Amino acid sequence: MAMAFKMATEGMKIQDECKKWYREMKWGRVHRFVVYKINERSREVLVDHVGGPGEGYNELIAALPADDCRYAVFDFDFITPDNCQKSKIFFIAWSPAASRIRAKILYATSKQGLRRVLEGVHYEMQATEPSEMGFDLIKERAH
């Protein structure tokens, strides 16, 4: 556990592809979500899964493992009460109960490093199970 804390506090390298896929999601509107993972050996944050244009919230939930931590960004489109098309980006820190303690510590202490490079995130959520990041909760926070 001390090793995980040491690795996290020394800083994780954020792969350029992490920023690239995020920018494509944010500006190009090519992707609906991006899931990131930490490679503990190389001490890098990598892209784990990219949700295509036809994929949405349900595919994001399916892309998150039940027994390991991840970060995700989700581009949520909605229509306001005055009929305006809007989009809000959510950063999700996924830390399920079944994940290793070491992974939970590593992800918790490394989160801000990734958040700093993902400019323009509107909301942040932490979840240990899908109900804590339910579609209704995302919808409620965006409005």
C-alpha positions as CSV (number, residue, x, y, z in Angstrom):
1,M,0.0,0.0,0.0
2,A,2.9,2.4,0.7
3,M,4.2,1.7,-2.8
4,A,0.8,2.7,-4.3
5,F,0.8,6.0,-2.3
6,K,4.5,6.7,-3.3
7,M,3.7,6.1,-7.0
8,A,0.6,8.3,-6.9
9,T,2.3,11.2,-5.1
10,E,5.3,11.1,-7.4
11,G,2.9,11.7,-10.3
12,M,1.4,9.7,-13.1
13,K,2.3,10.3,-16.7
14,I,-0.7,11.1,-18.7
15,Q,-0.4,9.6,-22.2
16,D,-1.0,12.1,-25.1
17,E,-3.7,9.8,-26.4
18,C,-5.7,10.6,-23.2
19,K,-5.8,14.3,-24.2
20,K,-6.4,13.5,-27.9
21,W,-9.4,11.3,-27.3
22,Y,-10.8,13.8,-24.8
23,R,-10.4,16.8,-27.2
24,E,-12.1,14.7,-30.0
25,M,-15.0,14.0,-27.7
26,K,-15.3,17.6,-26.5
27,W,-14.7,19.6,-29.7
28,G,-15.2,17.2,-32.5
29,R,-18.2,15.5,-30.8
30,V,-16.9,12.2,-32.3
31,H,-17.2,10.1,-29.2
32,R,-19.7,10.0,-26.3
33,F,-17.3,8.9,-23.6
34,V,-13.7,7.9,-22.8
35,V,-12.7,5.4,-20.1
36,Y,-9.1,5.7,-18.7
37,K,-7.1,3.3,-16.6
38,I,-3.8,3.4,-14.8
39,N,-1.0,1.0,-15.7
40,E,0.7,0.5,-12.4
41,R,3.9,-0.8,-13.8
42,S,4.6,2.0,-16.2
43,R,2.9,4.6,-13.9
44,E,0.8,6.0,-16.8
45,V,-2.8,6.9,-17.4
46,L,-4.0,5.2,-20.6
47,V,-7.1,5.1,-22.6
48,D,-9.0,1.9,-21.9
49,H,-12.2,2.4,-24.0
50,V,-13.6,5.0,-26.3
51,G,-17.4,5.1,-26.8
52,G,-18.3,5.7,-30.4
53,P,-20.9,8.1,-31.7
54,G,-23.7,5.5,-31.4
55,E,-22.8,4.5,-27.9
56,G,-24.3,6.2,-24.8
57,Y,-24.7,5.9,-21.1
58,N,-25.5,2.2,-21.1
59,E,-22.3,1.4,-23.0
60,L,-20.3,3.5,-20.6
61,I,-21.7,1.5,-17.6
62,A,-20.8,-1.7,-19.5
63,A,-17.3,-0.5,-20.1
64,L,-16.6,-0.1,-16.4
65,P,-15.2,-3.2,-14.7
66,A,-17.0,-4.6,-11.6
67,D,-13.7,-5.3,-9.9
68,D,-11.3,-2.5,-10.8
69,C,-11.1,1.3,-10.7
70,R,-11.3,3.6,-13.7
71,Y,-11.8,7.2,-14.7
72,A,-14.3,8.2,-17.3
73,V,-15.5,11.3,-19.0
74,F,-19.1,11.3,-20.4
75,D,-20.5,13.9,-22.8
76,F,-24.2,14.3,-21.9
77,D,-26.4,16.0,-24.4
78,F,-29.8,17.4,-23.3
79,I,-32.5,19.9,-24.2
80,T,-33.2,22.7,-21.7
81,P,-36.8,23.6,-20.8
82,D,-36.5,26.6,-23.2
83,N,-35.7,24.1,-26.0
84,C,-31.9,24.8,-26.3
85,Q,-29.5,22.0,-27.2
86,K,-26.8,21.8,-24.4
87,S,-24.0,19.5,-23.6
88,K,-22.2,19.0,-20.2
89,I,-19.1,16.9,-19.6
90,F,-19.0,14.7,-16.5
91,F,-15.8,13.3,-15.0
92,I,-16.5,10.0,-13.2
93,A,-14.1,8.4,-10.7
94,W,-15.1,4.7,-10.6
95,S,-14.0,2.8,-7.6
96,P,-16.1,-0.3,-7.1
97,A,-16.2,-2.1,-3.7
98,A,-14.7,-5.2,-5.2
99,S,-11.5,-3.5,-6.4
100,R,-8.2,-3.8,-4.6
101,I,-7.4,-1.4,-1.8
102,R,-4.1,-0.5,-3.6
103,A,-6.0,0.4,-6.7
104,K,-8.5,2.5,-4.8
105,I,-5.7,4.5,-3.2
106,L,-3.8,4.9,-6.4
107,Y,-6.8,6.2,-8.3
108,A,-7.9,8.5,-5.5
109,T,-4.5,10.1,-5.2
110,S,-3.9,10.3,-8.9
111,K,-7.2,11.8,-9.9
112,Q,-6.3,15.5,-9.9
113,G,-3.4,14.9,-12.3
114,L,-5.8,13.7,-15.0
115,R,-8.5,16.3,-14.1
116,R,-6.0,19.1,-14.7
117,V,-5.3,18.1,-18.3
118,L,-9.0,17.5,-19.1
119,E,-10.1,21.1,-19.4
120,G,-13.7,22.0,-19.6
121,V,-15.2,19.3,-17.4
122,H,-18.4,20.6,-15.9
123,Y,-19.2,18.1,-13.1
124,E,-17.4,15.5,-11.2
125,M,-18.9,12.3,-9.7
126,Q,-17.5,9.5,-7.6
127,A,-19.2,6.1,-7.7
128,T,-18.7,2.7,-6.2
129,E,-21.7,1.1,-8.0
130,P,-23.7,2.1,-11.1
131,S,-26.6,3.5,-9.0
132,E,-24.3,6.2,-7.7
133,M,-23.9,7.5,-11.2
134,G,-27.3,6.7,-12.5
135,F,-28.6,8.4,-15.6
136,D,-31.2,10.3,-13.5
137,L,-28.5,11.7,-11.3
138,I,-26.5,12.9,-14.3
139,K,-29.6,14.4,-15.8
140,E,-30.5,16.1,-12.6
141,R,-27.0,17.7,-12.2
142,A,-26.9,18.9,-15.8
143,H,-30.1,20.8,-15.6
